[in-house]
Amino acid sequence: MRINYQIRVPQVRLIDHDGTQLGVKTLQEAMALSQERGMDLVEIAPTATPPVCKIADYSKLLYEQDKKARDSKKKQKGGHLKEIRMRPNIGEHDLMVKMNHAKEFLEKNDKVRFTIMFKGRENTHKDLGDVLAKRIRSILTDSGELEGRPFQMGNRLMMSFIPKKVQLQAKPAKKAENTAEKKAEEKANTPAVEKTETPKIQQKPQ
């Protein structure tokens, strides 16, 4: 789906975030309405004439689509998608609370999506989002693996983590096994020492 400035048509048939039909609008009018509501302009039917667009929270829309996809695959085992939202200027305490939640989700085999939202003047400081994204990666090093790369979507920076694969600790057992084999081999190669019986000294009767 194309959103916001990715949409390249002069007119769109617009649907409001609550489902209200707003009729045919110019792209500029539709963009202005979406910005007034603090949401995105999402193209949901690109082949229609004119294309149909909806004012929506794009990250929430993606989440709903992922949820529908999971529901359609009930037989397929897998975790859930958890979304954690934050602002680029989040405080240290609030960040650690969200990180603890993320670790709990990953331990339960859930996928975690982080959405860093920029509003107002924060849009001119996108570098703060990159710094926060690196901080999140460092905190979750032992709990999850970054899926793909962080990507910018409108006024949001998004990144997803999947549970880290637990590697079976088979090396110590193998080492013990090799040690046992080595000892057995050394024992087999060690020449046997013949035991000599000490002759008994017969005492003469007095």
N, CA, C and O of each residue as an XYZ file, in Angstrom:
824
protein
N       0.839     -1.195      0.000
C       0.000      0.000      0.000
C       0.871      1.240      0.000
O       1.865      1.323      0.721
N       0.480      2.205     -0.824
C       1.180      3.479     -0.837
C       0.527      4.424      0.169
O      -0.690      4.407      0.352
N       1.335      5.230      0.804
C       0.801      6.162      1.788
C       1.390      7.547      1.558
O       2.482      7.699      1.009
N       0.628      8.563      2.000
C       1.065      9.951      2.007
C       1.693     10.371      0.677
O       1.039     10.306     -0.364
N       2.969     10.804      0.705
C       3.587     11.364     -0.494
C       3.963     10.307     -1.534
O       4.441     10.646     -2.616
N       3.751      9.045     -1.214
C       3.974      8.000     -2.210
C       2.821      7.942     -3.222
O       2.975      7.375     -4.304
N       1.677      8.523     -2.875
C       0.497      8.520     -3.742
C       0.691      9.585     -4.823
O       0.944     10.748     -4.510
N       0.574      9.190     -6.087
C       0.853     10.103     -7.202
C      -0.345     10.214     -8.142
O      -0.214      9.916     -9.329
N      -1.478     10.624     -7.658
C      -2.667     10.818     -8.496
C      -3.270     12.180     -8.168
O      -3.125     12.663     -7.045
N      -3.947     12.810     -9.137
C      -4.506     14.145     -8.865
C      -5.715     14.123     -7.939
O      -5.900     15.043     -7.142
N      -6.551     13.070     -8.035
C      -7.767     12.991     -7.227
C      -7.913     11.608     -6.606
O      -7.427     10.612     -7.142
N      -8.587     11.569     -5.473
C      -8.843     10.295     -4.790
C     -10.263     10.309     -4.245
O     -10.829     11.367     -3.969
N     -10.828      9.113     -4.095
C     -12.110      8.993     -3.395
C     -11.765      8.724     -1.936
O     -11.155      7.704     -1.616
N     -12.149      9.625     -1.066
C     -11.647      9.638      0.311
C     -12.646      9.043      1.299
O     -13.844      9.320      1.253
N     -12.105      8.211      2.196
C     -12.875      7.642      3.302
C     -12.235      8.113      4.600
O     -11.021      8.003      4.772
N     -13.044      8.635      5.509
C     -12.519      9.119      6.775
C     -12.141      7.951      7.681
O     -12.475      6.803      7.391
N     -11.440      8.247      8.783
C     -10.960      7.188      9.677
C     -12.083      6.415     10.342
O     -11.879      5.281     10.775
N     -13.283      7.020     10.433
C     -14.428      6.324     11.037
C     -15.319      5.658     10.005
O     -16.392      5.159     10.343
N     -14.883      5.642      8.734
C     -15.639      4.982      7.674
C     -16.557      5.903      6.892
O     -17.234      5.452      5.968
N     -16.597      7.190      7.240
C     -17.464      8.143      6.542
C     -16.939      8.421      5.134
O     -15.753      8.688      4.939
N     -17.849      8.353      4.156
C     -17.471      8.638      2.776
C     -17.387     10.147      2.586
O     -18.384     10.848      2.753
N     -16.216     10.648      2.241
C     -16.022     12.088      2.061
C     -16.056     12.509      0.598
O     -15.912     13.692      0.289
N     -16.246     11.548     -0.304
C     -16.353     11.872     -1.717
C     -15.010     12.047     -2.388
O     -13.971     11.702     -1.827
N     -15.040     12.588     -3.598
C     -13.820     12.779     -4.386
C     -13.137     14.076     -3.945
O     -13.751     15.141     -3.899
N     -11.864     13.951     -3.627
C     -11.072     15.097     -3.196
C      -9.781     15.144     -4.009
O      -9.318     14.133     -4.538
N      -9.224     16.333     -4.090
C      -7.888     16.417     -4.691
C      -6.897     15.801     -3.710
O      -7.174     15.687     -2.516
N      -5.757     15.411     -4.226
C      -4.749     14.796     -3.360
C      -4.309     15.770     -2.265
O      -4.064     15.366     -1.128
N      -4.209     17.058     -2.615
C      -3.798     18.044     -1.628
C      -4.834     18.166     -0.504
O      -4.473     18.276      0.668
N      -6.122     18.146     -0.868
C      -7.179     18.234      0.137
C      -7.164     17.007      1.054
O      -7.311     17.126      2.270
N      -6.986     15.839      0.456
C      -6.958     14.605      1.234
C      -5.762     14.588      2.186
O      -5.888     14.156      3.332
N      -4.613     15.052      1.719
C      -3.425     15.091      2.569
C      -3.629     16.062      3.728
O      -3.227     15.786      4.859
N      -4.258     17.202      3.434
C      -4.488     18.196      4.481
C      -5.415     17.644      5.561
O      -5.184     17.873      6.748
N      -6.459     16.921      5.164
C      -7.388     16.335      6.133
C      -6.710     15.270      6.993
O      -6.948     15.195      8.198
N      -5.867     14.449      6.369
C      -5.172     13.408      7.127
C      -4.210     14.012      8.134
O      -4.062     13.498      9.244
N      -3.550     15.108      7.749
C      -2.613     15.768      8.663
C      -3.347     16.449      9.812
O      -2.841     16.493     10.933
N      -4.540     16.980      9.539
C      -5.340     17.589     10.603
C      -5.705     16.567     11.673
O      -5.782     16.901     12.856
N      -5.932     15.318     11.256
C      -6.318     14.265     12.190
C      -5.105     13.554     12.791
O      -5.248     12.665     13.630
N      -3.903     13.960     12.348
C      -2.698     13.336     12.865
C      -2.537     11.903     12.407
O      -1.964     11.078     13.120
N      -3.047     11.599     11.206
C      -2.992     10.229     10.677
C      -2.355     10.223      9.301
O      -1.826     11.235      8.842
N      -2.411      9.071      8.650
C      -1.826      8.896      7.324
C      -2.920      8.798      6.274
O      -4.062      8.448      6.574
N      -2.555      9.112      5.045
C      -3.429      8.897      3.899
C      -2.984      7.598      3.243
O      -1.878      7.521      2.709
N      -3.834      6.576      3.278
C      -3.471      5.240      2.818
C      -4.286      4.888      1.579
O      -5.513      4.989      1.596
N      -3.625      4.482      0.518
C      -4.296      4.071     -0.723
C      -4.704      2.612     -0.589
O      -3.847      1.728     -0.592
N      -6.015      2.346     -0.471
C      -6.486      0.985     -0.225
C      -7.046      0.311     -1.478
O      -7.180     -0.912     -1.515
N      -7.377      1.109     -2.516
C      -7.874      0.529     -3.776
C      -7.257      1.303     -4.933
O      -7.893      2.195     -5.495
N      -6.017      0.965     -5.291
C      -5.309      1.743     -6.319
C      -5.866      1.575     -7.724
O      -5.638      2.430     -8.579
N      -6.598      0.482     -7.983
C      -7.095      0.237     -9.339
C      -8.448      0.887     -9.603
O      -8.926      0.878    -10.738
N      -9.074      1.455     -8.563
C     -10.368      2.120     -8.751
C     -10.175      3.443     -9.472
O      -9.060      3.957     -9.563
N     -11.293      3.999     -9.993
C     -11.235      5.279    -10.706
C     -12.203      6.268    -10.048
O     -13.415      6.121    -10.205
N     -11.705      7.265     -9.321
C     -10.303      7.455     -8.935
C      -9.913      6.490     -7.813
O     -10.794      5.878     -7.207
N      -8.622      6.338     -7.521
C      -8.196      5.427     -6.458
C      -8.845      5.795     -5.118
O      -9.085      6.966     -4.826
N      -9.121      4.764     -4.315
C      -9.754      4.975     -3.017
C      -8.673      5.070     -1.950
O      -7.797      4.211     -1.847
N      -8.757      6.135     -1.157
C      -7.813      6.331     -0.066
C      -8.573      6.472      1.247
O      -9.715      6.931      1.284
N      -7.913      6.069      2.311
C      -8.538      6.154      3.638
C      -7.593      6.864      4.596
O      -6.379      6.662      4.571
N      -8.188      7.705      5.446
C      -7.414      8.341      6.509
C      -7.330      7.346      7.658
O      -8.354      6.975      8.233
N      -6.125      6.912      7.996
C      -5.975      5.851      8.990
C      -4.614      5.938      9.659
O      -3.700      6.603      9.172
N      -4.501      5.249     10.788
C      -3.216      5.063     11.463
C      -2.533      3.898     10.760
O      -2.940      2.748     10.924
N      -1.508      4.185      9.987
C      -0.907      3.164      9.132
C      -0.336      1.994      9.921
O      -0.509      0.842      9.524
N       0.347      2.273     11.040
C       0.922      1.189     11.834
C      -0.182      0.309     12.417
O      -0.027     -0.910     12.501
N      -1.297      0.923     12.820
C      -2.424      0.152     13.338
C      -3.053     -0.679     12.232
O      -3.476     -1.813     12.457
N      -3.112     -0.105     11.034
C      -3.669     -0.834      9.890
C      -2.815     -2.046      9.555
O      -3.342     -3.113      9.243
N      -1.491     -1.882      9.620
C      -0.594     -3.013      9.388
C      -0.799     -4.093     10.439
O      -0.797     -5.285     10.129
N      -0.978     -3.665     11.684
C      -1.202     -4.615     12.777
C      -2.486     -5.411     12.547
O      -2.515     -6.624     12.751
N      -3.544     -4.726     12.123
C      -4.820     -5.404     11.872
C      -4.690     -6.399     10.718
O      -5.289     -7.474     10.745
N      -3.905     -6.033      9.709
C      -3.698     -6.954      8.588
C      -2.920     -8.191      9.030
O      -3.231     -9.310      8.622
N      -1.911     -7.980      9.864
C      -1.139     -9.113     10.385
C      -2.026    -10.015     11.238
O      -1.896    -11.239     11.203
N      -2.925     -9.404     11.999
C      -3.827    -10.175     12.850
C      -4.767    -11.020     12.002
O      -5.021    -12.182     12.321
N      -5.283    -10.441     10.924
C      -6.167    -11.201     10.029
C      -5.415    -12.356      9.375
O      -5.957    -13.447      9.201
N      -4.157    -12.096      9.016
C      -3.366    -13.152      8.395
C      -3.126    -14.303      9.366
O      -3.131    -15.468      8.968
N      -2.917    -13.976     10.632
C      -2.725    -15.030     11.636
C      -4.003    -15.826     11.856
O      -3.972    -17.047     12.012
N      -5.133    -15.115     11.867
C      -6.415    -15.799     12.066
C      -6.737    -16.741     10.912
O      -7.385    -17.770     11.106
N      -6.283    -16.386      9.710
C      -6.555    -17.234      8.548
C      -5.651    -18.464      8.497
O      -5.870    -19.376      7.700
N      -4.645    -18.478      9.349
C      -3.722    -19.607      9.412
C      -3.742    -20.204     10.817
O      -2.719    -20.257     11.501
N      -4.917    -20.647     11.227
C      -5.070    -21.176     12.582
C      -4.249    -22.449     12.803
O      -3.800    -22.727     13.914
N      -4.064    -23.213     11.729
C      -3.334    -24.462     11.874
C      -1.826    -24.238     11.976
O      -1.085    -25.116     12.418
N      -1.395    -23.077     11.572
C       0.032    -22.797     11.588
C       0.433    -22.252     12.948
O      -0.120    -21.256     13.414
N       1.391    -22.905     13.580
C       1.829    -22.483     14.893
C       2.751    -21.282     14.777
O       3.568    -21.194     13.861
N       2.610    -20.376     15.701
C       3.470    -19.202     15.698
C       3.096    -18.248     16.814
O       2.047    -18.401     17.439
N       3.934    -17.276     17.065
C       3.678    -16.309     18.114
C       2.768    -15.192     17.635
O       2.270    -15.215     16.509
N       2.563    -14.228     18.496
C       1.730    -13.086     18.192
C       2.609    -11.872     17.890
O       3.798    -11.846     18.209
N       1.993    -10.880     17.272
C       2.701     -9.635     16.999
C       2.321     -8.618     18.062
O       1.144     -8.300     18.237
N       3.317     -8.111     18.769
C       3.112     -7.095     19.788
C       3.742     -5.789     19.310
O       4.879     -5.771     18.838
N       2.996     -4.712     19.438
C       3.519     -3.411     19.012
C       3.780     -2.536     20.225
O       2.957     -2.457     21.138
N       4.925     -1.885     20.226
C       5.301     -0.958     21.287
C       5.584      0.396     20.649
O       6.450      0.520     19.783
N       4.843      1.403     21.087
C       5.002      2.745     20.531
C       5.733      3.643     21.519
O       5.627      3.479     22.735
N       6.466      4.580     20.973
C       7.177      5.534     21.824
C       7.544      6.759     21.014
O       7.531      6.743     19.783
N       7.875      7.825     21.732
C       8.333      9.057     21.105
C       9.857      9.097     21.164
O      10.450      8.436     22.017
N      10.505      9.851     20.284
C      11.978      9.871     20.271
C      12.597     10.449     21.538
O      13.749     10.154     21.856
N      11.839     11.271     22.263
C      12.370     11.883     23.480
C      11.871     11.175     24.737
O      11.717     11.808     25.781
N      11.619      9.875     24.649
C      11.114      9.102     25.780
C      12.126      9.124     26.935
O      13.336      9.098     26.712
N      11.614      9.173     28.162
C      12.477      9.181     29.336
C      13.095      7.816     29.592
O      12.608      6.797     29.102
N      14.159      7.809     30.354
C      14.892      6.568     30.619
C      14.023      5.546     31.347
O      14.032      4.363     31.005
N      13.272      6.004     32.352
C      12.426      5.075     33.117
C      11.358      4.447     32.226
O      11.151      3.233     32.256
N      10.679      5.279     31.433
C       9.632      4.766     30.541
C      10.219      3.818     29.499
O       9.594      2.823     29.132
N      11.420      4.133     29.029
C      12.066      3.263     28.039
C      12.339      1.887     28.630
O      12.077      0.874     27.980
N      12.860      1.834     29.850
C      13.185      0.556     30.455
C      11.922     -0.267     30.742
O      11.943     -1.494     30.649
N      10.831      0.410     31.090
C       9.558     -0.302     31.295
C       9.127     -0.980     29.993
O       8.727     -2.144     29.995
N       9.210     -0.246     28.889
C       8.821     -0.807     27.587
C       9.789     -1.909     27.158
O       9.374     -2.888     26.539
N      11.069     -1.759     27.480
C      12.039     -2.786     27.133
C      11.775     -4.080     27.906
O      11.935     -5.174     27.365
N      11.371     -3.951     29.166
C      11.040     -5.140     29.950
C       9.828     -5.855     29.364
O       9.781     -7.084     29.326
N       8.847     -5.073     28.907
C       7.685     -5.679     28.244
C       8.124     -6.406     26.969
O       7.662     -7.512     26.686
N       9.017     -5.775     26.207
C       9.495     -6.376     24.960
C      10.207     -7.696     25.236
O      10.008     -8.672     24.513
N      11.032     -7.731     26.275
C      11.735     -8.958     26.627
C      10.761    -10.064     27.010
O      10.962    -11.224     26.649
N       9.706     -9.711     27.740
C       8.695    -10.696     28.128
C       7.993    -11.254     26.893
O       7.749    -12.457     26.803
N       7.669    -10.376     25.941
C       7.014    -10.824     24.713
C       7.915    -11.783     23.935
O       7.461    -12.825     23.460
N       9.189    -11.426     23.809
C      10.124    -12.254     23.052
C      10.345    -13.600     23.730
O      10.507    -14.619     23.058
N      10.351    -13.606     25.063
C      10.508    -14.869     25.787
C       9.318    -15.785     25.573
O       9.439    -17.006     25.673
N       8.157    -15.189     25.276
C       6.943    -15.973     25.006
C       6.816    -16.311     23.524
O       5.765    -16.757     23.064
N       7.903    -16.091     22.783
C       7.961    -16.413     21.354
C       7.080    -15.489     20.509
O       6.616    -15.879     19.438
N       6.852    -14.271     20.991
C       6.089    -13.286     20.235
C       7.032    -12.389     19.444
O       8.189    -12.201     19.820
N       6.532    -11.846     18.362
C       7.276    -10.877     17.565
C       6.943     -9.482     18.084
O       5.796     -9.210     18.436
N       7.932     -8.600     18.133
C       7.731     -7.263     18.681
C       8.061     -6.218     17.625
O       9.140     -6.231     17.032
N       7.113     -5.315     17.401
C       7.343     -4.216     16.476
C       7.414     -2.906     17.267
O       6.514     -2.587     18.044
N       8.487     -2.161     17.058
C       8.652     -0.857     17.692
C       8.283      0.221     16.683
O       8.716      0.188     15.531
N       7.477      1.177     17.133
C       7.098      2.311     16.298
C       7.486      3.591     17.016
O       6.912      3.929     18.051
N       8.459      4.299     16.468
C       8.896      5.581     17.030
C       8.179      6.677     16.261
O       8.408      6.848     15.063
N       7.311      7.426     16.942
C       6.459      8.411     16.288
C       7.013      9.821     16.482
O       7.368     10.220     17.591
N       7.077     10.567     15.373
C       7.547     11.947     15.398
C       6.348     12.879     15.206
O       5.521     12.664     14.320
N       6.264     13.896     16.031
C       5.178     14.873     15.914
C       5.741     16.286     15.987
O       6.661     16.568     16.754
N       5.165     17.170     15.166
C       5.562     18.569     15.196
C       7.027     18.772     14.872
O       7.526     18.298     13.852
N       7.710     19.485     15.756
C       9.119     19.810     15.523
C      10.034     18.594     15.595
O      11.179     18.644     15.145
N       9.528     17.508     16.158
C      10.353     16.294     16.234
C      10.704     15.776     14.845
O      11.696     15.067     14.680
N       9.892     16.128     13.837
C      10.156     15.663     12.475
C      11.455     16.238     11.913
O      12.003     15.706     10.948
N      11.949     17.325     12.516
C      13.212     17.906     12.055
C      14.407     17.304     12.777
O      15.550     17.674     12.511
N      14.141     16.382     13.685
C      15.230     15.742     14.439
C      15.108     14.216     14.314
O      15.031     13.503     15.315
N      15.093     13.741     13.088
C      14.974     12.302     12.851
C      16.188     11.545     13.367
O      16.126     10.333     13.572
N      17.314     12.269     13.581
C      18.509     11.601     14.082
C      18.278     11.050     15.493
O      18.914     10.073     15.889
N      17.365     11.679     16.254
C      17.050     11.170     17.592
C      16.409      9.796     17.508
O      16.611      8.953     18.383
N      15.635      9.572     16.453
C      15.031      8.258     16.249
C      16.067      7.196     15.957
O      15.950      6.064     16.427
N      17.089      7.550     15.178
C      18.155      6.599     14.873
C      18.940      6.236     16.132
O      19.319      5.081     16.326
N      19.179      7.230     16.980
C      19.891      6.970     18.233
C      19.070      6.052     19.129
O      19.607      5.128     19.739
N      17.764      6.308     19.208
C      16.890      5.477     20.038
C      16.809      4.053     19.484
O      16.782      3.090     20.250
N      16.772      3.919     18.160
C      16.713      2.591     17.547
C      17.962      1.782     17.887
O      17.870      0.588     18.175
N      19.128      2.428     17.855
C      20.367      1.729     18.213
C      20.357      1.329     19.681
O      20.863      0.267     20.042
N      19.779      2.182     20.530
C      19.708      1.871     21.960
C      18.822      0.641     22.186
O      19.151     -0.232     22.991
N      17.712      0.584     21.477
C      16.799     -0.557     21.604
C      17.496     -1.842     21.182
O      17.357     -2.873     21.840
N      18.241     -1.784     20.091
C      18.959     -2.970     19.603
C      19.966     -3.457     20.631
O      20.101     -4.661     20.847
N      20.677     -2.523     21.269
C      21.677     -2.930     22.249
C      21.036     -3.558     23.478
O      21.598     -4.485     24.062
N      19.858     -3.063     23.879
C      19.179     -3.600     25.063
C      18.633     -4.998     24.786
O      18.625     -5.849     25.675
N      18.178     -5.238     23.563
C      17.540     -6.520     23.225
C      18.502     -7.506     22.579
O      18.066     -8.485     21.974
N      19.789     -7.267     22.697
C      20.779     -8.136     22.058
C      20.607     -9.597     22.464
O      20.685    -10.487     21.617
N      20.373     -9.850     23.755
C      20.289    -11.219     24.251
C      18.892    -11.812     24.140
O      18.714    -13.007     24.375
N      17.895    -11.001     23.785
C      16.513    -11.482     23.779
C      15.938    -11.668     22.384
O      15.137    -12.576     22.162
N      16.336    -10.822     21.443
C      15.738    -10.900     20.117
C      16.705    -10.526     19.012
O      17.784     -9.987     19.255
N      16.289    -10.826     17.796
C      17.073    -10.509     16.606
C      16.289     -9.537     15.735
O      15.085     -9.702     15.538
N      16.973     -8.530     15.218
C      16.333     -7.548     14.355
C      15.921     -8.200     13.045
O      16.731     -8.852     12.386
N      14.660     -8.024     12.670
C      14.150     -8.591     11.422
C      14.227     -7.524     10.333
O      13.488     -6.540     10.365
N      15.110     -7.720      9.388
C      15.302     -6.714      8.358
C      16.026     -5.498      8.900
O      16.902     -5.616      9.757
N      15.660     -4.337      8.400
C      16.276     -3.080      8.836
C      15.194     -2.114      9.280
O      14.058     -2.207      8.814
N      15.526     -1.177     10.182
C      14.560     -0.120     10.524
C      14.206      0.674      9.262
O      15.072      0.928      8.424
N      12.942      1.064      9.127
C      12.549      1.809      7.943
C      11.610      2.951      8.340
O      10.855      2.862      9.307
N      11.689      4.016      7.558
C      10.889      5.216      7.799
C       9.588      5.086      7.017
O       9.601      4.760      5.830
N       8.463      5.341      7.685
C       7.163      5.281      7.048
C       6.381      6.512      7.480
O       5.762      6.528      8.544
N       6.416      7.539      6.646
C       5.763      8.787      7.022
C       6.473      9.420      8.208
O       7.677      9.671      8.169
N       5.704      9.675      9.267
C       6.285     10.276     10.468
C       6.618      9.224     11.512
O       6.632      9.513     12.708
N       6.888      7.995     11.057
C       7.195      6.892     11.965
C       8.466      6.168     11.535
O       8.735      5.989     10.347
N       9.230      5.763     12.525
C      10.376      4.899     12.304
C      10.020      3.544     12.899
O       9.711      3.451     14.087
N      10.061      2.487     12.081
C       9.574      1.185     12.511
C      10.676      0.140     12.419
O      11.503      0.166     11.507
N      10.672     -0.778     13.378
C      11.632     -1.872     13.387
C      11.005     -3.050     14.127
O      10.249     -2.855     15.078
N      11.317     -4.270     13.694
C      10.713     -5.461     14.280
C      11.790     -6.417     14.782
O      12.875     -6.520     14.209
N      11.457     -7.117     15.874
C      12.355     -8.100     16.462
C      11.634     -9.444     16.563
O      10.443     -9.510     16.864
N      12.380    -10.499     16.305
C      11.859    -11.854     16.462
C      12.636    -12.538     17.582
O      13.780    -12.171     17.853
N      12.026    -13.530     18.236
C      12.734    -14.205     19.338
C      14.049    -14.788     18.871
O      14.153    -15.312     17.762
N      15.048    -14.692     19.723
C      16.365    -15.209     19.398
C      16.360    -16.714     19.503
O      15.814    -17.276     20.453
N      16.969    -17.373     18.524
C      17.012    -18.832     18.523
C      17.933    -19.316     19.627
O      19.066    -18.854     19.766
N      17.427    -20.252     20.405
C      18.219    -20.812     21.497
C      19.039    -21.960     20.957
O      18.492    -22.938     20.447
N      20.336    -21.846     21.067
C      21.219    -22.895     20.579
C      21.422    -23.947     21.655
O      21.726    -23.636     22.807
N      21.249    -25.195     21.255
C      21.409    -26.295     22.203
C      22.859    -26.412     22.622
O      23.757    -26.393     21.781
N      23.087    -26.532     23.896
C      24.447    -26.619     24.408
C      24.915    -28.070     24.370
O      24.935    -28.768     25.384
N      25.288    -28.497     23.173
C      25.710    -29.882     22.989
C      27.218    -30.041     23.075
O      27.728    -31.157     23.177
N      27.934    -28.914     23.034
C      29.392    -28.990     23.028
C      29.971    -29.614     24.297
O      30.859    -30.458     24.183
N      29.517    -29.246     25.508
C      30.079    -29.865     26.711
C      29.896    -31.375     26.741
O      30.800    -32.105     27.149
N      28.707    -31.856     26.301
C      28.453    -33.295     26.282
C      29.383    -33.982     25.301
O      29.906    -35.065     25.566
N      29.580    -33.329     24.158
C      30.458    -33.904     23.146
C      31.893    -33.959     23.643
O      32.627    -34.907     23.363
N      32.280    -32.928     24.384
C      33.626    -32.882     24.921
C      33.845    -34.004     25.922
O      34.894    -34.648     25.939
N      32.823    -34.229     26.764
C      32.924    -35.306     27.746
C      33.016    -36.659     27.049
O      33.756    -37.550     27.463
N      32.225    -36.780     25.959
C      32.244    -38.037     25.202
C      33.611    -38.277     24.584
O      34.132    -39.392     24.612
N      34.197    -37.198     24.016
C      35.525    -37.325     23.406
C      36.580    -37.668     24.441
O      37.515    -38.421     24.167
N      36.418    -37.102     25.646
C      37.370    -37.389     26.712
C      37.324    -38.857     27.099
O      38.358    -39.484     27.328
N      36.093    -39.408     27.171
C      35.941    -40.823     27.511
C      36.563    -41.712     26.438
O      37.222    -42.708     26.737
N      36.333    -41.323     25.159
C      36.909    -42.106     24.061
C      38.428    -42.043     24.093
O      39.109    -43.034     23.830
N      38.952    -40.863     24.419
C      40.404    -40.699     24.455
C      41.021    -41.558     25.541
O      42.065    -42.179     25.340
N      40.370    -41.587     26.692
C      40.874    -42.407     27.790
C      40.857    -43.880     27.424
O      41.792    -44.620     27.729
N      39.763    -44.303     26.755
C      39.663    -45.703     26.353
C      40.749    -46.053     25.349
O      41.311    -47.147     25.389
N      41.044    -45.109     24.438
C      42.078    -45.358     23.432
C      43.458    -45.434     24.070
O      44.272    -46.282     23.706
N      43.717    -44.541     25.027
C      45.001    -44.562     25.707
C      45.183    -45.858     26.482
O      46.277    -46.418     26.547
N      44.083    -46.320     27.070
C      44.151    -47.572     27.830
C      44.443    -48.752     26.926
O      45.177    -49.669     27.296
N      43.848    -48.719     25.709
C      44.064    -49.824     24.768
C      45.495    -49.828     24.248
O      46.062    -50.891     23.994
N      46.084    -48.638     24.089
C      47.435    -48.548     23.540
C      48.531    -48.727     24.593
O      49.706    -48.870     24.254
N      48.151    -48.718     25.842
C      49.145    -48.887     26.903
C      49.498    -50.358     27.034
O      48.613    -51.181     27.272
N      50.783    -50.712     26.881
C      51.150    -52.136     26.972
C      50.835    -52.690     28.351
O      51.057    -52.050     29.378
N      50.323    -53.874     28.328
C      49.936    -54.500     29.588
C      51.188    -54.911     30.367
O      52.144    -55.418     29.781
N      51.183    -54.702     31.637
C      52.301    -55.082     32.506
C      51.985    -56.437     33.118
O      51.003    -56.611     33.839
N      52.866    -57.402     32.800
C      52.643    -58.749     33.315
C      52.908    -58.788     34.808
O      53.922    -58.296     35.304
N      51.997    -59.365     35.471
C      52.133    -59.504     36.910
C      52.949    -60.751     37.227
O      52.638    -61.838     36.741
N      53.968    -60.601     38.020
C      54.794    -61.758     38.431
C      54.486    -62.077     39.864
O      54.424    -61.216     40.742
N      54.297    -63.344     40.049
C      53.986    -63.781     41.396
C      55.280    -63.941     42.208
O      56.254    -64.530     41.739
N      55.268    -63.433     43.364
C      56.425    -63.566     44.249
C      56.450    -64.967     44.834
O      55.501    -65.385     45.496
N      57.547    -65.700     44.588
C      57.582    -67.079     45.087
C      57.500    -67.115     46.609
O      58.115    -66.322     47.322
N      56.736    -68.043     47.047
C      56.589    -68.191     48.512
C      57.801    -68.937     49.077
O      58.236    -69.946     48.521
N      58.325    -68.438     50.161
C      59.462    -69.055     50.813
C      58.963    -70.062     51.848
O      58.310    -69.733     52.839
N      59.310    -71.285     51.553
C      58.885    -72.335     52.470
C      59.865    -72.400     53.631
O      61.071    -72.571     53.454
N      59.318    -72.262     54.788
C      60.148    -72.365     55.990
C      60.342    -73.820     56.396
O      59.387    -74.595     56.453
N      61.600    -74.180     56.677
C      61.867    -75.525     57.118
C      61.438    -75.708     58.569
O      61.659    -74.847     59.421
N      60.845    -76.807     58.809
C      60.431    -77.044     60.211
C      61.657    -77.177     61.091
O      62.644    -77.804     60.706
N      61.592    -76.581     62.280
C      62.723    -76.654     63.223
C      62.711    -77.959     63.974
O      63.583    -78.199     64.809
